[in-house]
Amino acid sequence: MSIQVITTGRACGAEIRGVDVSQTIDEVTFAAIETAFDQHGVVFFPGQKLTAEQQVAFSARFGPVEQNHNAEVYGVDGSPDIYQLSNILKGDGKQIGVKGSGTQWHTDMSYAPIPARATMLYCLEVPVLHGLALGDTSFANARAAYNALPDDMKAFLEGKKGVFDFRGRRRGRVVDQATIDRYPPVEHPIVRIHPRTGDKGLYVMKDDCTHIAGMDETAGKALIAALADHVTKPDFIYRHQWTAGDCLIWDNCTVQHQAIIDFDLPQRRQMWRTTVRGTAPI
């Protein structure tokens, strides 16, 4: 395959053309995709047509596909590896997918000892109001945010760890006690080193990161708030406007993300999500 990588012109993100991700991708082409992924933090492939099985297979090229607790209720085609984000209702009035999830800035599974490397969304339906596409997703480049810190702050953050707690963030549905028990609070470095590039990035956000290990609670929460607000400054953000057929994957070590919930029925939104297991933060 011959591919084109077209940057968004923003702090992160690139479009990749010339790839049909439903097909087997040769090693040379996939290496180019992975390089773009490492460099830009977010890559997307327009005009795709995927089955659930094909999405899982493409996700698996990036690493082991991890089952998510939401798939127990909102799975696709019986797959435990893929679930829906949607506001669409079934005939009985129940949701076909998670609605209104991810409205706070976060990285996926930061509450786990081994967080997600990558998350993939395949867009089936975009909410549209009189021709205006809704339901964007914003991404903030935590690597660029770290690089922009003053040297005094970089020195202050050396060796500091945040405590991440599954219970800290509101979720798109009621979570059972067994799932809560599966994810007790865990510590991760505030400055995380990317496992492939060696770059440093800020790994801290409100809600999921509840306090700083070894710091006074008030001072720790103030530090979390200041760093979280720094990461999400406009200079570090790319906002993706979805088109049906987009297949987009982001690096949870490099970027944070936020869902823009600016729609409701009859504007329909439907996405399929897969998650790729990562490595323990260092």
C-alpha atoms as one frame of an Amber mdcrd trajectory, in Angstrom:
protein
   0.000   0.000   0.000   1.072   3.583  -0.658  -0.071   5.889   2.117  -0.265
   9.627   2.670   0.074  11.190   6.136  -1.531  14.638   6.266  -1.149  16.550
   9.514  -4.058  18.501  10.930  -1.934  21.598  11.454  -2.862  21.534  15.123
  -0.928  20.341  18.179  -1.684  16.711  17.378  -3.475  14.557  14.839  -2.944
  13.337  11.277  -5.151  11.906   8.542  -3.865   8.764   6.808  -5.011   8.127
   3.247  -4.511   5.133   0.995  -5.248   2.415   3.571  -8.229   0.075   3.772
  -8.026  -1.022   7.391 -10.548  -3.819   6.807  -7.847  -5.687   4.864  -4.604
  -7.291   5.950  -1.930  -4.581   6.103   1.652  -5.523   5.223   4.416  -4.968
   7.770   6.059  -2.052   5.940   2.777  -0.145   5.673   1.854  -0.852   9.272
   5.270   0.363  10.430   4.598   3.673   8.656   1.170   3.877  10.339   2.684
   3.184  13.745   5.385   5.805  13.214   2.708   8.383  12.382   0.772   7.259
  15.460   3.834   7.744  17.689   4.552  11.141  16.159   1.057  12.656  16.057
  -0.751  10.942  18.960  -3.991  10.723  16.947  -4.412   9.242  13.452  -7.595
   8.704  11.477  -8.541   6.835   8.341 -11.538   8.272   6.447 -14.008   6.332
   4.327 -13.735   2.944   6.042 -16.309   0.132   6.038 -15.720  -2.268   8.912
 -17.325  -5.262  10.525 -16.805  -5.723  14.264 -14.386  -8.569  13.520 -12.335
  -6.365  11.173 -12.121  -3.555  13.705 -10.909  -5.938  16.394  -8.336  -7.392
  13.980  -6.953  -3.937  13.083  -6.883  -2.924  16.753  -4.877  -6.055  17.539
  -2.051  -4.856  15.282  -1.302  -2.265  17.976  -1.324  -4.783  20.824  -3.607
  -7.090  22.814  -7.236  -5.999  22.626  -8.603  -5.542  26.129 -12.143  -6.356
  27.162 -14.074  -3.459  28.663 -16.761  -3.777  31.334 -19.171  -1.820  29.101
 -19.152  -4.636  26.500 -21.110  -6.775  28.943 -24.131  -4.552  28.298 -23.339
  -2.708  25.055 -21.273  -5.217  23.078 -21.416  -5.562  19.282 -22.194  -8.841
  17.504 -21.414 -10.837  20.627 -17.799  -9.644  20.745 -16.410  -9.043  24.258
 -13.767  -6.729  22.743 -15.953  -4.038  21.189 -18.840  -1.961  22.460 -20.987
   0.924  21.316 -21.056   4.599  22.228 -24.494   5.798  21.206 -27.642   7.678
  22.161 -29.846   5.456  19.966 -32.689   3.580  21.658 -33.841   0.028  21.032
 -37.514  -0.834  20.569 -37.868  -1.395  24.311 -36.541   2.106  25.026 -33.143
   0.940  26.331 -29.863   2.383  25.053 -27.895   0.393  22.462 -24.692   1.952
  23.791 -23.079   4.165  26.411 -24.519   7.696  26.245 -22.751  10.832  27.411
 -19.504   9.131  28.416 -16.104  10.807  28.541 -17.242  14.408  28.866 -14.343
  15.191  31.244 -10.753  15.354  30.009  -9.069  11.990  30.643  -6.952   9.157
  29.288  -8.475   5.710  29.093  -7.956   3.287  31.956  -5.542   5.522  33.866
  -7.074   3.929  36.973  -5.620   0.512  36.022  -2.118  -0.740  36.929  -1.518
  -1.153  33.183  -3.502   1.540  31.332  -4.600   1.378  27.713  -2.006   2.001
  25.020  -4.577   3.021  22.437  -8.286   3.493  21.892 -10.008   3.119  18.524
 -13.365   4.556  17.501 -15.124   3.631  14.282 -17.872   6.084  13.362 -21.125
   4.684  11.962 -23.474   7.647  12.487 -22.839  11.341  13.139 -25.484  13.582
  14.733 -26.411  16.385  12.333 -28.546  19.475  12.973 -29.630  21.270   9.771
 -26.417  20.178   8.073 -24.150  20.970  11.047 -22.191  17.946  12.298 -22.229
  17.567  16.099 -20.569  15.236  18.595 -16.897  16.172  18.055 -14.030  14.735
  20.116 -11.216  16.975  21.374  -7.643  15.824  21.964  -4.972  17.584  24.044
  -1.264  16.914  23.478   0.183  16.136  26.918   3.708  15.826  25.467   3.589
  19.360  24.055   2.103  20.563  27.333   5.030  19.088  29.287   7.579  20.599
  26.905   5.992  24.031  27.438   6.367  23.905  31.239   8.911  26.198  32.896
  12.081  24.454  34.064  11.207  25.085  37.720   7.963  23.125  37.353   9.679
  20.294  35.470  12.184  19.988  38.315   9.417  20.096  40.940   7.516  17.257
  39.244  10.471  14.863  39.060   9.618  11.650  40.921   6.112  12.712  41.876
   3.257  10.250  41.497  -0.457  10.744  41.220  -3.050   8.488  42.817  -5.636
   7.385  40.245  -9.005   6.119  41.449 -11.732   4.498  39.338 -14.339   6.054
  41.628 -13.154   9.605  40.938 -15.028  10.161  37.658 -18.706  10.090  36.742
 -19.376   7.388  34.161 -21.909   6.872  31.394 -23.765   4.180  33.315 -24.097
   2.736  36.806 -21.065   0.561  37.559 -21.426  -2.554  39.692 -19.396  -3.136
  42.844 -17.425  -6.004  41.268 -16.020  -3.617  38.635 -15.157  -1.031  41.293
 -13.380  -3.717  43.339 -11.403  -4.764  40.253  -9.708  -1.353  40.134  -8.390
  -0.231  43.529  -6.475   3.092  43.627  -3.096   2.967  41.883  -0.073   5.306
  41.636   1.404   6.487  38.317   4.156   9.030  37.553   2.880  12.560  36.926
   5.535  12.852  34.210   5.225   9.731  32.085   7.869   8.512  29.623   6.501
   7.213  26.326   7.470   3.511  25.998   8.352   3.802  22.285   9.670   7.326
  21.752  11.139   8.115  25.173   9.363  11.489  25.155   8.006  12.907  28.409
   4.397  13.952  28.827   2.087  15.059  31.620  -0.005  12.202  32.953  -2.461
  13.991  35.206  -6.092  15.034  34.919  -8.942  16.074  37.201 -11.298  13.465
  38.696  -9.329  10.303  37.766  -6.228  11.641  39.522  -7.513  12.265  43.027
  -4.353  13.369  44.846  -0.542  13.448  44.739   1.312  10.836  46.769   3.215
  12.376  49.683   1.713  15.840  49.263  -0.686  17.727  51.493  -4.215  17.145
  50.142  -4.960  20.817  49.485  -1.617  21.465  47.792  -1.929  18.243  45.796
  -5.374  19.098  44.459  -4.162  22.583  43.521  -1.265  21.053  41.570  -3.577
  18.610  39.789  -5.928  21.428  38.808  -3.113  23.652  37.547  -1.501  20.920
  35.452  -4.824  19.639  34.108  -5.800  23.142  33.013  -2.359  23.606  31.425
  -2.680  20.422  29.324  -6.013  21.553  27.905  -4.972  25.043  26.817  -6.109
  25.842  23.243  -2.523  25.706  21.916  -2.347  21.982  22.681  -5.753  20.908
  21.299  -7.021  19.288  18.116 -10.805  18.946  17.786 -11.943  16.173  15.443
 -15.186  16.626  13.543 -16.476  13.169  12.734 -17.636  11.865   9.379 -19.343
   8.479   9.049 -16.669   5.982   8.037 -13.872   7.568  10.077 -11.710   5.077
  11.938  -9.650   6.995  14.499  -7.092   5.763  17.022  -5.323   7.732  19.745
  -2.334   7.192  22.001  -3.392   7.405  25.656   0.189   8.144  26.709   0.518
  11.148  24.390  -2.945  12.720  24.428  -5.948  13.277  26.642  -9.425  13.419
  25.139 -12.901  14.758  25.796 -16.240  13.927  24.177 -18.374  16.909  23.142
 -21.974  15.995  23.932 -23.789  18.777  22.059 -26.589  16.635  20.647 -29.622
  14.584  21.611 -32.269  12.574  19.805 -33.422  12.807  17.069 -29.751  13.527
  16.205 -28.233  10.037  16.305 -24.643   9.133  17.162 -23.146   5.648  16.912
 -19.514   4.600  17.445 -17.773   1.272  17.974 -14.930   1.291  20.453 -11.998
  -1.023  21.047  -9.182  -0.650  23.577  -5.567  -1.850  23.239  -3.622  -2.870
  26.330  -0.510  -0.835  27.095   2.429  -1.059  29.481   2.929   0.009  33.086
   3.713   3.757  33.196   7.299   4.789  33.890
